[in-house]
Amino acid sequence: MTKRDLVIRISEETGLVQQQVLDIIQKTLDVMSTTLAKGEKVELRNFGIFEIRIRKARTGRNPNHPGTDVPIPERAVVRFKAGKEMREAVSRLDTSKLTLSSPPDKGEDDEDGEAPAASASPGSG
């Protein structure tokens, strides 16, 4: 689902003009991005929590020169932890009928098994 799909669906369900819905969604995303950029968490009850985590510095490998070590500095990443209702709804899915666009990165999980959310700049999507 894209932001456009979300706008159309909410507009149809509420009767609001699509531009009004788009403005509200965009303002919501802007406020969330600004809040996260300040290092604060965004908690949406029954949906989930977006928070900043620090990924430790580590040594990586240059794929073009595998013998060369590349230092990767520590950095801040956005992490999403699903709320109870979302976790329960997702756990009821019939996984045999799902097709994922790409498998999750095994190296990207944090210490409690939750993968960090994809980073997005304000206005993207």
Phi and psi restraints in degrees (value plus and minus 20) as a CYANA .aco file:
   2 THR   PHI    -118.0   -78.0
   2 THR   PSI     151.8   191.8
   3 LYS   PHI     -80.8   -40.8
   3 LYS   PSI     -58.3   -18.3
   4 ARG   PHI     -82.3   -42.3
   4 ARG   PSI     -64.2   -24.2
   5 ASP   PHI     -79.9   -39.9
   5 ASP   PSI     -60.9   -20.9
   6 LEU   PHI     -83.5   -43.5
   6 LEU   PSI     -64.0   -24.0
   7 VAL   PHI     -80.2   -40.2
   7 VAL   PSI     -67.5   -27.5
   8 ILE   PHI     -82.3   -42.3
   8 ILE   PSI     -65.9   -25.9
   9 ARG   PHI     -83.9   -43.9
   9 ARG   PSI     -65.5   -25.5
  10 ILE   PHI     -86.1   -46.1
  10 ILE   PSI     -58.8   -18.8
  11 SER   PHI     -81.5   -41.5
  11 SER   PSI     -64.5   -24.5
  12 GLU   PHI     -85.3   -45.3
  12 GLU   PSI     -59.3   -19.3
  13 GLU   PHI     -96.6   -56.6
  13 GLU   PSI     -47.2    -7.2
  14 THR   PHI    -125.2   -85.2
  14 THR   PSI     -39.1     0.9
  15 GLY   PHI      62.2   102.2
  15 GLY   PSI     -16.7    23.3
  16 LEU   PHI     -96.5   -56.5
  16 LEU   PSI     134.2   174.2
  17 VAL   PHI     -86.8   -46.8
  17 VAL   PSI     121.3   161.3
  18 GLN   PHI     -76.6   -36.6
  18 GLN   PSI     -58.1   -18.1
  19 GLN   PHI     -84.1   -44.1
  19 GLN   PSI     -57.7   -17.7
  20 GLN   PHI     -84.1   -44.1
  20 GLN   PSI     -64.2   -24.2
  21 VAL   PHI     -83.6   -43.6
  21 VAL   PSI     -64.5   -24.5
  22 LEU   PHI     -79.6   -39.6
  22 LEU   PSI     -64.0   -24.0
  23 ASP   PHI     -81.3   -41.3
  23 ASP   PSI     -62.1   -22.1
  24 ILE   PHI     -86.9   -46.9
  24 ILE   PSI     -66.1   -26.1
  25 ILE   PHI     -82.4   -42.4
  25 ILE   PSI     -65.4   -25.4
  26 GLN   PHI     -84.1   -44.1
  26 GLN   PSI     -61.0   -21.0
  27 LYS   PHI     -83.8   -43.8
  27 LYS   PSI     -59.7   -19.7
  28 THR   PHI     -81.0   -41.0
  28 THR   PSI     -67.6   -27.6
  29 LEU   PHI     -84.6   -44.6
  29 LEU   PSI     -58.6   -18.6
  30 ASP   PHI     -82.8   -42.8
  30 ASP   PSI     -64.2   -24.2
  31 VAL   PHI     -85.3   -45.3
  31 VAL   PSI     -61.6   -21.6
  32 MET   PHI     -82.0   -42.0
  32 MET   PSI     -65.1   -25.1
  33 SER   PHI     -82.6   -42.6
  33 SER   PSI     -63.7   -23.7
  34 THR   PHI     -83.5   -43.5
  34 THR   PSI     -62.9   -22.9
  35 THR   PHI     -82.3   -42.3
  35 THR   PSI     -65.8   -25.8
  36 LEU   PHI     -85.2   -45.2
  36 LEU   PSI     -57.2   -17.2
  37 ALA   PHI     -85.1   -45.1
  37 ALA   PSI     -42.8    -2.8
  38 LYS   PHI    -105.3   -65.3
  38 LYS   PSI     -22.2    17.8
  39 GLY   PHI      67.7   107.7
  39 GLY   PSI     -10.7    29.3
  40 GLU   PHI    -114.9   -74.9
  40 GLU   PSI     136.4   176.4
  41 LYS   PHI    -113.6   -73.6
  41 LYS   PSI     136.6   176.6
  42 VAL   PHI    -137.1   -97.1
  42 VAL   PSI      96.9   136.9
  43 GLU   PHI    -133.6   -93.6
  43 GLU   PSI      97.6   137.6
  44 LEU   PHI    -131.7   -91.7
  44 LEU   PSI      82.6   122.6
  45 ARG   PHI     -72.7   -32.7
  45 ARG   PSI     119.5   159.5
  46 ASN   PHI      47.7    87.7
  46 ASN   PSI     -22.3    17.7
  47 PHE   PHI    -131.7   -91.7
  47 PHE   PSI     -81.7   -41.7
  48 GLY   PHI     144.7   184.7
  48 GLY   PSI    -197.7  -157.7
  49 ILE   PHI    -144.3  -104.3
  49 ILE   PSI     110.6   150.6
  50 PHE   PHI    -123.1   -83.1
  50 PHE   PSI     109.0   149.0
  51 GLU   PHI    -166.5  -126.5
  51 GLU   PSI     144.0   184.0
  52 ILE   PHI    -114.4   -74.4
  52 ILE   PSI     113.0   153.0
  53 ARG   PHI    -143.9  -103.9
  53 ARG   PSI     130.4   170.4
  54 ILE   PHI    -119.2   -79.2
  54 ILE   PSI     102.0   142.0
  55 ARG   PHI    -105.8   -65.8
  55 ARG   PSI     110.1   150.1
  56 LYS   PHI     -84.9   -44.9
  56 LYS   PSI     132.7   172.7
  57 ALA   PHI     -85.1   -45.1
  57 ALA   PSI     126.7   166.7
  58 ARG   PHI    -173.3  -133.3
  58 ARG   PSI     152.2   192.2
  59 THR   PHI    -123.8   -83.8
  59 THR   PSI     108.6   148.6
  60 GLY   PHI    -132.6   -92.6
  60 GLY   PSI    -198.0  -158.0
  61 ARG   PHI    -142.2  -102.2
  61 ARG   PSI     119.9   159.9
  62 ASN   PHI     -99.8   -59.8
  62 ASN   PSI      98.0   138.0
  63 PRO   PHI     -82.1   -42.1
  63 PRO   PSI     -45.2    -5.2
  64 ASN   PHI    -101.9   -61.9
  64 ASN   PSI     -42.3    -2.3
  65 HIS   PHI    -156.9  -116.9
  65 HIS   PSI      58.0    98.0
  66 PRO   PHI     -77.1   -37.1
  66 PRO   PSI     -43.2    -3.2
  67 GLY   PHI     -99.4   -59.4
  67 GLY   PSI     -27.1    12.9
  68 THR   PHI    -118.0   -78.0
  68 THR   PSI     103.4   143.4
  69 ASP   PHI    -101.0   -61.0
  69 ASP   PSI     120.3   160.3
  70 VAL   PHI    -143.4  -103.4
  70 VAL   PSI      99.8   139.8
  71 PRO   PHI     -92.6   -52.6
  71 PRO   PSI     110.6   150.6
  72 ILE   PHI    -131.5   -91.5
  72 ILE   PSI      95.8   135.8
  73 PRO   PHI     -91.9   -51.9
  73 PRO   PSI     142.0   182.0
  74 GLU   PHI     -85.5   -45.5
  74 GLU   PSI     132.2   172.2
  75 ARG   PHI    -173.2  -133.2
  75 ARG   PSI     139.0   179.0
  76 ALA   PHI    -108.0   -68.0
  76 ALA   PSI     117.5   157.5
  77 VAL   PHI    -151.7  -111.7
  77 VAL   PSI     133.8   173.8
  78 VAL   PHI    -108.1   -68.1
  78 VAL   PSI     112.7   152.7
  79 ARG   PHI    -139.4   -99.4
  79 ARG   PSI     118.1   158.1
  80 PHE   PHI    -135.2   -95.2
  80 PHE   PSI     109.6   149.6
  81 LYS   PHI    -138.2   -98.2
  81 LYS   PSI      97.4   137.4
  82 ALA   PHI     -84.9   -44.9
  82 ALA   PSI     124.2   164.2
  83 GLY   PHI     -95.5   -55.5
  83 GLY   PSI     147.8   187.8
  84 LYS   PHI     -77.4   -37.4
  84 LYS   PSI     -67.2   -27.2
  85 GLU   PHI     -84.0   -44.0
  85 GLU   PSI     -59.9   -19.9
  86 MET   PHI     -87.6   -47.6
  86 MET   PSI     -64.2   -24.2
  87 ARG   PHI     -77.1   -37.1
  87 ARG   PSI     -64.4   -24.4
  88 GLU   PHI     -85.7   -45.7
  88 GLU   PSI     -61.3   -21.3
  89 ALA   PHI     -84.6   -44.6
  89 ALA   PSI     -61.9   -21.9
  90 VAL   PHI     -89.4   -49.4
  90 VAL   PSI     -56.5   -16.5
  91 SER   PHI     -87.0   -47.0
  91 SER   PSI     -39.7     0.3
  92 ARG   PHI    -105.2   -65.2
  92 ARG   PSI     -23.6    16.4
  93 LEU   PHI     -85.7   -45.7
  93 LEU   PSI     126.6   166.6
  94 ASP   PHI    -103.6   -63.6
  94 ASP   PSI      81.2   121.2
  95 THR   PHI     -86.1   -46.1
  95 THR   PSI     -40.3    -0.3
  96 SER   PHI     -89.0   -49.0
  96 SER   PSI     -39.5     0.5
  97 LYS   PHI    -120.7   -80.7
  97 LYS   PSI     -19.0    21.0
  98 LEU   PHI    -110.2   -70.2
  98 LEU   PSI     124.5   164.5
  99 THR   PHI    -147.1  -107.1
  99 THR   PSI      94.7   134.7
 100 LEU   PHI    -105.5   -65.5
 100 LEU   PSI     123.0   163.0
 101 SER   PHI     -89.4   -49.4
 101 SER   PSI     -52.8   -12.8
 102 SER   PHI    -176.1  -136.1
 102 SER   PSI     126.6   166.6
 103 PRO   PHI     -89.0   -49.0
 103 PRO   PSI     130.3   170.3
 104 PRO   PHI     -85.5   -45.5
 104 PRO   PSI     125.8   165.8
 105 ASP   PHI     -93.1   -53.1
 105 ASP   PSI     103.4   143.4
 106 LYS   PHI     -87.1   -47.1
 106 LYS   PSI     -51.8   -11.8
 107 GLY   PHI    -103.7   -63.7
 107 GLY   PSI     -23.0    17.0
 108 GLU   PHI    -116.8   -76.8
 108 GLU   PSI     -25.5    14.5
 109 ASP   PHI     -89.0   -49.0
 109 ASP   PSI     124.7   164.7
 110 ASP   PHI    -110.4   -70.4
 110 ASP   PSI    -192.1  -152.1
 111 GLU   PHI     -83.9   -43.9
 111 GLU   PSI     -43.6    -3.6
 112 ASP   PHI    -123.0   -83.0
 112 ASP   PSI      -2.8    37.2
 113 GLY   PHI      64.6   104.6
 113 GLY   PSI     -18.3    21.7
 114 GLU   PHI    -111.1   -71.1
 114 GLU   PSI     113.2   153.2
 115 ALA   PHI    -102.5   -62.5
 115 ALA   PSI     122.5   162.5
 116 PRO   PHI     -86.9   -46.9
 116 PRO   PSI     128.9   168.9
 117 ALA   PHI     -90.4   -50.4
 117 ALA   PSI     133.3   173.3
 118 ALA   PHI     -85.4   -45.4
 118 ALA   PSI     119.9   159.9
 119 SER   PHI     -97.3   -57.3
 119 SER   PSI     122.7   162.7
 120 ALA   PHI    -163.3  -123.3
 120 ALA   PSI     119.2   159.2
 121 SER   PHI    -110.0   -70.0
 121 SER   PSI     134.8   174.8
 122 PRO   PHI     -78.2   -38.2
 122 PRO   PSI     117.0   157.0
 123 GLY   PHI      70.5   110.5
 123 GLY   PSI     -25.7    14.3
 124 SER   PHI    -107.6   -67.6
 124 SER   PSI     138.1   178.1
